[in-house]
C-alpha cells in the first residue's frame, strides 16, 4: 500500500521539481543511490521496471526507504500494463510512471488513489490522460522533442502538469530551458548517475549533484 496519497506525492514532486530515475539489478546499489539522493534533498524517486526480478529489488528498496528515508515517495517507472501496475502497488509504489498512455493503468491506480503519470506526446493524448484522472503526464524523450513542444502545448492547456524525461541534464542552461517552457518537473536518469560514479560507489557525488540541481531549479523558479 502506498505510504503517501496523491496530494502528498504531487506536493513533493512539485516542491522539488526533480524526480531521479534509476534502475539497478543489485538491491544494495539501488538502496545506496536512493539514500544519496535523499540526503541531497530529493523527496520523490522513480525506480524503473527494466530488468528481470525488478519487483524484488523494488520491494527491498521500499522497506529500506521506510526506515532510512521516511519522507521519500518511492515510485515505479517503465510500467506499460495494468497487471504490472497492480503488482507494484501491492509492493508499496507511491506513484506509477510509464513511457506510454494506457487507460487501464489509470483505472488500477485511481482505485488505490495513487497518481499515474503516462507518457504523452500530443495535446490529444494529454487531454485523454487528464480525462481519466492523471494528475500529470510525461513528455519523453525530451531531447528529441525539445522545449518548444512543451511551450506550445502549455499555451492552450496551461493547467497541465508536465514532467519531461530523456536528455535532461543537471546543468543550469538545460534546466532553465525546460522550466521556462512550463514543465512541472523533470525526470533525470543517466546524466545524474554516471556509470563510472556508480561503479566507484561515489555516493557523495550523487548527493552533491542532487543538491546542485535542486538549487538551480529553485533559482530558476524565483
C-alpha positions in Angstrom: 0.0 0.0 0.0 1.2 3.5 -0.9 2.6 5.4 2.1 1.7 8.8 0.6 -1.6 9.7 -1.2 -1.9 11.6 -4.5 -1.9 15.0 -2.9 1.2 14.3 -0.8 3.1 12.8 -3.8 2.2 15.7 -6.1 3.3 18.2 -3.5 6.7 16.5 -3.0 7.3 16.4 -6.8 6.1 19.9 -7.3 8.1 21.3 -4.4 11.5 19.9 -5.5 10.8 19.9 -9.3 13.0 16.9 -9.9 12.5 13.1 -9.9 15.6 10.9 -10.2 15.1 7.9 -12.5 17.2 4.9 -11.8 17.4 1.1 -12.2 20.0 -1.4 -10.9 19.6 -5.2 -10.6 21.6 -5.1 -7.3 19.3 -4.0 -4.4 22.2 -2.9 -2.3 23.4 -0.5 -5.0 19.8 0.8 -5.5 19.5 1.5 -1.8 22.7 3.5 -1.7 21.6 5.6 -4.7 18.2 6.2 -3.1 19.9 7.3 0.2 22.4 9.5 -1.6 19.6 11.3 -3.5 17.5 11.6 -0.3 20.4 13.2 1.5 20.7 15.6 -1.4 17.1 16.8 -0.9 15.2 14.5 -3.2 11.7 13.6 -2.0 10.3 11.6 -4.9 12.3 8.9 -6.6 11.4 6.7 -9.6 12.8 3.1 -9.7 12.3 1.7 -13.2 10.9 -1.7 -14.0 13.6 -2.6 -16.5 15.1 -5.9 -15.6 14.2 -9.5 -14.5 13.0 -9.6 -10.9 12.9 -5.8 -10.7 9.9 -6.2 -8.4 12.1 -8.0 -5.9 14.6 -5.2 -5.9 11.9 -2.6 -5.6 10.3 -4.4 -2.6 13.6 -4.3 -0.8 14.0 -0.6 -1.6 10.6 0.2 -0.3 11.4 -1.5 3.1 14.7 0.3 3.2 13.3 3.7 2.4 10.6 3.3 5.1 13.4 3.2 7.7 16.2 5.3 6.2 14.3 7.8 4.0 10.9 8.4 5.8 9.8 11.4 3.7 10.6 9.8 0.4 7.8 8.9 -2.1 9.3 5.9 -3.9 7.5 5.3 -7.3 7.8 2.8 -10.1 8.6 3.6 -13.8 8.5 1.9 -17.2 5.1 0.4 -16.5 3.1 -0.3 -19.6 0.2 -2.5 -18.5 -2.3 -2.8 -15.6 -1.2 -6.1 -14.1 2.3 -4.7 -13.7 1.0 -1.6 -12.1 -1.1 -3.7 -9.7 1.9 -5.7 -8.7 3.9 -2.7 -7.8 1.0 -1.0 -6.0 0.9 -4.1 -3.8 4.6 -3.6 -3.1 4.1 0.0 -1.9 4.6 2.1 -5.0 3.6 5.7 -4.3 3.3 6.7 -8.0 3.4 5.0 -11.3 5.1 6.3 -14.5 5.0 4.8 -18.0 6.6 5.6 -21.4 3.1 5.4 -22.9 -0.5 6.0 -22.0 -2.6 3.0 -21.0 -6.1 3.9 -19.6 -6.3 0.5 -17.9 -3.4 1.6 -15.7 -5.3 4.7 -14.7 -8.2 2.6 -13.5 -6.0 0.5 -11.3 -4.2 3.5 -9.8 -7.3 5.6 -9.3 -8.9 2.7 -7.4 -6.0 2.9 -4.9 -5.7 6.7 -5.0 -2.2 6.5 -6.5 -1.1 9.0 -9.1 -0.3 7.7 -12.6 2.0 9.7 -15.0 1.7 8.3 -18.5 3.9 9.2 -21.5 2.2 11.5 -23.9 3.4 13.4 -26.9 0.3 15.2 -28.2 -2.3 17.6 -26.8 -4.9 14.9 -27.5 -3.0 12.2 -25.6 -2.5 14.6 -22.6 -6.2 15.5 -22.7 -7.3 11.9 -22.7 -5.0 11.2 -19.8 -6.4 14.1 -17.9 -9.9 12.9 -18.6 -9.2 9.6 -16.8 -7.7 11.3 -13.8 -3.9 11.5 -14.5 -2.6 14.3 -12.3 0.5 14.8 -14.5 1.9 13.4 -17.8 5.3 12.7 -19.1 6.9 14.0 -22.3 9.5 11.6 -23.5 12.1 11.6 -24.9 12.7 15.3 -24.1 16.0 15.6 -26.0 14.1 14.6 -29.2 11.0 16.7 -28.9 12.7 19.8 -27.4 11.4 22.7 -25.2 9.2 24.2 -27.9 6.8 21.3 -27.8 6.2 21.8 -24.1 5.9 25.5 -24.5 3.5 25.1 -27.4 1.2 22.7 -25.6 1.1 24.7 -22.4 -0.2 27.8 -24.2 -3.8 26.4 -24.8 -3.6 24.0 -21.8 -2.0 26.0 -19.0 -3.5 23.7 -16.3 -1.4 20.8 -17.5 1.4 19.4 -15.3 4.2 18.0 -17.4 7.2 16.0 -16.4 9.9 15.8 -19.1 12.5 13.0 -19.1 15.1 11.9 -21.6 18.1 14.1 -22.2 17.5 16.3 -19.2 20.9 17.4 -17.8 22.0 18.6 -14.4 23.1 21.9 -15.9 21.6 25.4 -15.5 21.1 26.1 -19.2 19.3 22.8 -19.8 17.1 23.1 -16.7 16.3 26.7 -17.4 15.1 25.8 -20.9 12.6 23.2 -19.6 11.3 25.2 -16.7 10.9 28.4 -18.7 8.9 26.3 -21.2 6.5 25.4 -18.4 7.3 21.9 -17.1 6.1 20.9 -13.7 9.1 18.9 -13.0 12.0 17.0 -14.7 12.9 13.3 -14.6 16.7 12.8 -14.6 18.5 9.5 -15.1 21.9 8.7 -16.6 23.2 12.2 -16.5 22.6 12.3 -12.8 24.1 8.9 -12.2 27.1 8.5 -14.5 28.1 4.8 -14.7 31.6 5.4 -13.6 30.4 7.2 -10.4 28.0 4.3 -9.6 30.7 1.7 -10.3 33.1 3.6 -8.0 30.3 3.9 -5.4 30.9 7.7 -5.3 27.7 8.4 -3.4 28.9 11.8 -2.3 29.0 12.8 -6.0 25.3 11.8 -6.3 24.3 13.7 -3.2 26.1 16.8 -4.2 24.8 16.7 -7.8 21.2 16.4 -6.4 21.7 19.4 -4.2 23.2 21.4 -7.1 20.2 20.5 -9.3 17.6 21.4 -6.7 19.3 24.7 -6.0 19.3 25.5 -9.7 15.7 24.7 -10.1 14.8 26.8 -7.0 16.7 29.7 -8.5 15.0 29.3 -11.9 11.6 29.4 -10.3 12.5 32.5 -8.4 
